[in-house]
Amino acid sequence: MNGWRGTWAAAQITGVLFSSLVWIVVWGLSLPTMLVTMAVGTVLQIGRNTRPMLWWRFGAAKQSDFQRDTMLTAIVPIASLRGRHQPSVWIGRRLFGAEVVMPSRTVLVVSPELFGRVASGQLTDRQASAIISQALGMAEVGGSALASLIEAYCLPWWFVQVLVAVVSRFAMRHRTVRFSWKIRWIVFGVAIVDSFLNARWPAFVGVVMIAVLSRTTGVFQKRWDRMCQDVGDQRAITEGLGPALADLVLRGDRALASRERVDRLRRTAPGRRTGAGGQTQGCALPSGPPVDRLERRDCTGRRNS
């Protein structure tokens, strides 16, 4: 997970700048309103993994005993989530396209679709664990105090992103809108030259910043998305679930980039720790049929109820 902060920070630049402008305007209109809003946002971030906030963020509902036991049995192959490290299990109906989210190492939110595939046997325990280990890799980001603070500060930018996502589904279907976006550089160029020739320096600086952010926002976000994928892949590899994740990736997409990712997942072996006397610690989980969901097995193969 080392090195994620720089890539993450670059992806937050636009959100921080836009939100700063919004907070400045709010400050000018009403300082008490701004302070109250930021205080409420801070409190919500502190309690972001409580039951009410999990419902608000992900539509998470309390799981039944059957749902909890099914998911906990399925993630037995993830060594770091066994025993006292078992997370609480929630079924989330608003994961925005994701199958699983782990806002922290102690909270697991899965979609109804993923739970259905696990419960019906469409996914083996190792395949389900491979998917969940991807989300586990990002748990450090979700549990970071700095990331949570910036997330609260950038609330205005989050609303803009949601609005843009909704509008884009309809707008990008029309050629006129796509063409207008492609020629934005001509508009920026004319505005920059006009502001410079007329010595309108605030406008000049503003247009230059918007033009730069128009280019860098998408680039930095793609780098962060790639970093998230790599971090998740590394976590799956560390847990010994790289081959299982590779099979799922290859099943869903056979593009060249996916094949390269599959090759990396299959070739990279997880790190092995050695204990006293040079003996290797940990255990290798079988790659055969999934463990019966009515029982569990520990690293020695003993059956646990």
For each residue, the residues with C-beta under 8 A, 3 or more apart:
1: 4 137 140 231 234
2:
3: 6 7
4: 1 7 8 140 141 227 231
5: 8 9
6: 3 9 10
7: 3 4 10 11 220 223 224 227
8: 4 5 11 12 141 147 224 227
9: 5 6 12 13
10: 6 7 13 220 223 224
11: 7 8 220 221 223 224
12: 8 9 15 16 150 154
13: 9 10 16 17 213 216 217 220
14: 17 18 157 213 216 217 220
15: 12 18 19 150 154 157 158
16: 12 13 19 20 150 153 154 157
17: 13 14 20 21 209 213
18: 14 15 21 22 154 156 157 160
19: 15 16 22 23 153 154 155 156 157
20: 16 17 23 24
21: 17 18 24 25
22: 18 19 25 26 156
23: 19 20 26 27 34 38 153 156
24: 20 21 27 28
25: 21 22 28 29
26: 22 23 29 30 33 34 37
27: 23 24 30 31 34
28: 24 25
29: 25 26 33
30: 26 27 33 34
31: 27 34 35
32: 35 36
33: 26 29 30 36 37
34: 23 26 27 30 31 37 38
35: 31 32 38 39
36: 32 33 39 40
37: 26 33 34 40 41
38: 23 34 35 41 42 152 153
39: 35 36 42 43
40: 36 37 43 44
41: 37 38 44 45 152 153 155
42: 38 39 45 46 149 152
43: 39 40 46 47
44: 40 41 47 48 53 152
45: 41 42 48 148 149 151 152
46: 42 43
47: 43 44 50 52 53
48: 44 45 53 57 103 148
49: 53 54 103 104 106 107
50: 47 53 54
51: 54 55 60 62
52: 47 55 56
53: 44 47 48 49 50 56 57
54: 49 50 51 57 58 60 90 92 103 107 109
55: 51 52 58 59 60 61
56: 52 53
57: 48 53 54 60 94 103
58: 54 55 90 92 93 94 95 101 109
59: 55 92 93 94 95
60: 51 54 55 57 90 91 92 93 109
61: 55 90 91 92 93
62: 51 90
63: 67 68 71 89 90 91
64: 67 68
65: 68 69
66: 69 70
67: 63 64 70 71 89 91 115 119
68: 63 64 65 71 72 89
69: 65 66 72 73
70: 66 67 73 74 115 118 119 293
71: 63 67 68 74 75 89 108 110 115 118 128
72: 68 69 75 76 86 89
73: 69 70 76 125 291 293 296
74: 70 71 118 123 125 128 129 132 293
75: 71 72 78 81 108 125 128 129 132
76: 72 73 82 125 129 291 296 297
77: 125 126 129 239 240 241 285
78: 75 81 82 129 132 133 136 239 241
79: 82 239 240 282 283
80: 85 136 239
81: 75 78 85 86 87 105 132 136
82: 76 78 79 85 86
83: 86
84:
85: 80 81 82 105
86: 72 81 82 83
87: 81 102 105 106 107 108
88: 106 107 108
89: 63 67 68 71 72 108 110
90: 54 58 60 61 62 63 107 108 109 110
91: 60 61 63 67 109 110 111 112 115
92: 54 58 59 60 61 95 101 109 110 111
93: 58 59 60 61 111 112
94: 57 58 59
95: 58 59 92 98 99 100 101 109 111
96:
97:
98: 95 101 111 135
99: 95 110 111 113 114 131
100: 95 108 109 110 111 114 131 132 134 135
101: 58 92 95 98 109 135
102: 87 105 107 108 109 132 135 136 138 139 142
103: 48 49 54 57 107 109 139 142 143
104: 49 107 139 142 143
105: 81 85 87 102 136 139 143
106: 49 87 88
107: 49 54 87 88 90 102 103 104
108: 71 75 87 88 89 90 100 102 132 135
109: 54 58 60 90 91 92 95 100 101 102 103
110: 71 89 90 91 92 99 100 114 115 132
111: 91 92 93 95 98 99 100 114 115
112: 91 93 115 116
113: 99 116 117
114: 99 100 110 111 117 118 123 128 131
115: 67 70 71 91 110 111 112 118 119
116: 112 113 119 120 122
117: 113 114 120 122 123 128
118: 70 71 74 114 115 121 122 123 128
119: 67 70 115 116
120: 116 117
121: 118 124 290
122: 116 117 118
123: 74 114 117 118 127 128 131
124: 121 127 128 244 289 290
125: 73 74 75 76 77 128 129 290 291
126: 77 129 130 241 244 285 287 290
127: 123 124 130 131 244 247 248
128: 71 74 75 114 117 118 123 124 125 131 132
129: 74 75 76 77 78 125 126 132 133 239 241 244
130: 126 127 133 134 236 241 242 244 245 248
131: 99 100 114 123 127 128 134 135 245 248
132: 74 75 78 81 100 102 108 110 128 129 135 136
133: 78 129 130 136 137 232 235 236 239 241 245
134: 100 130 131 137 138 229 232 233 235 236 245
135: 98 100 101 102 108 131 132 138 139 232
136: 78 80 81 102 105 132 133 139 232 235 239
137: 1 133 134 140 228 231 232 233 234 235 236
138: 102 134 135 141 142 228 231 232
139: 102 103 104 105 135 136 142 143
140: 1 4 137 143 144
141: 4 8 138 144 147 228
142: 102 103 104 138 139 147 148
143: 103 104 105 139 140
144: 140 141 147 148
145: 148 149
146: 149 150
147: 8 141 142 144 150 151
148: 45 48 142 144 145 151 152
149: 42 45 145 146 152 153
150: 12 15 16 146 147 153 154
151: 45 147 148 154 155 158
152: 38 41 42 44 45 148 149 155
153: 16 19 23 38 41 149 150
154: 12 15 16 18 19 150 151 157 158
155: 19 41 151 152 158 159
156: 18 19 22 23 159 160
157: 14 15 16 18 19 154 160 161
158: 15 151 154 155 161 162
159: 155 156 162 163
160: 18 156 157 163 164
161: 157 158 164 165
162: 158 159 165 166
163: 159 160 166 167
164: 160 161 167 168
165: 161 162 168 169
166: 162 163 169
167: 163 164 170 171
168: 164 165 171 172
169: 165 166 172 173
170: 167 173
171: 167 168 174 177
172: 168 169 177 178
173: 169 170
174: 171 177 178
175: 178 179
176: 179 180
177: 171 172 174 180 181
178: 172 174 175 181 182
179: 175 176 182 183
180: 176 177 183 184
181: 177 178 184
182: 178 179
183: 179 180 186 187
184: 180 181 187 188 214
185: 188 189 211
186: 183 189 190
187: 183 184 190 191
188: 184 185 191 192 207 210 211 214
189: 185 186 192 193
190: 186 187 193 194
191: 187 188 194 195 203 207
192: 188 189 195 196 204 207 208 211
193: 189 190 196 197
194: 190 191 197 198 200
195: 191 192 198 200 201 203 204 207
196: 192 193 199 204
197: 193 194
198: 194 195
199: 196
200: 194 195 203 204
201: 195 204 205
202: 205 206
203: 191 195 200 206 207
204: 192 195 196 200 201 207 208
205: 201 202 208 209
206: 202 203 209 210
207: 188 191 192 195 203 204 210 211
208: 192 204 205 211 212
209: 17 205 206 212 213
210: 188 206 207 213 214
211: 185 188 192 207 208 214 215
212: 208 209 215 216
213: 13 14 17 209 210 216 217
214: 184 188 210 211 217
215: 211 212 218 219
216: 13 14 212 213 219 220
217: 13 14 213 214 220 221
218: 215 221 222
219: 215 216 222 223
220: 7 10 11 13 14 216 217 223 224
221: 11 217 218 224 225
222: 218 219 225 226
223: 7 10 11 219 220 226 227
224: 7 8 10 11 220 221 227 228
225: 221 222 228 229
226: 222 223 229 230
227: 4 7 8 223 224 230 231
228: 137 138 141 224 225 231 232
229: 134 225 226 232 233 261
230: 226 227 233 234
231: 1 4 137 138 227 228 234 235
232: 133 134 135 136 137 138 228 229 235 236
233: 134 137 229 230 236 237 242 245 261 264 265
234: 1 137 230 231 237 238
235: 133 134 136 137 231 232 238 239
236: 130 133 134 137 232 233 239 241 242 244 245 265
237: 233 234 240 241 242 265 268 269 270
238: 234 235 270 271
239: 77 78 79 80 129 133 136 235 236 270
240: 77 79 237 270 284 285
241: 77 78 126 129 130 133 236 237 244 245
242: 130 233 236 237 245 246 265 266 268 270
243: 246 247 265 266 287
244: 124 126 127 129 130 236 241 247 248
245: 130 131 133 134 233 236 241 242 248 249 265
246: 242 243 249 250 261 262 265 266
247: 127 243 244 250 251
248: 127 130 131 244 245 251 252
249: 245 246 252 253 258 261 262 265
250: 246 247 253 254 258 259 262
251: 247 248
252: 248 249 258
253: 249 250 258
254: 250 258 259
255: 258 259
256: 259 260
257: 260 261
258: 249 250 252 253 254 255 261 262
259: 250 254 255 256 262 263
260: 256 257 263 264
261: 229 233 246 249 257 258 264 265
262: 246 249 250 258 259 265 266
263: 259 260 266 267
264: 233 260 261 267 268
265: 233 236 237 242 243 245 246 249 261 262 268
266: 242 243 246 262 263
267: 263 264
268: 237 242 264 265
269: 237 272
270: 237 238 239 240 242
271: 238
272: 269 280 281 282
273: 280 281 282
274: 278 279 280 281
275: 278 279 280 281
276: 279
277:
278: 274 275
279: 274 275 276
280: 272 273 274 275
281: 272 273 274 275
282: 79 272 273 299
283: 79 299 300
284: 240
285: 77 126 240
286:
287: 126 243
288:
289: 124
290: 121 124 125 126 293
291: 73 76 125 295 296 297
292: 295
293: 70 73 74 290
294:
295: 291 292 303 304 305
296: 73 76 291 303 304 305
297: 76 291 301 302 303 304
298: 301 302 304
299: 282 283
300: 283
301: 297 298
302: 297 298
303: 295 296 297
304: 295 296 297 298
305: 295 296
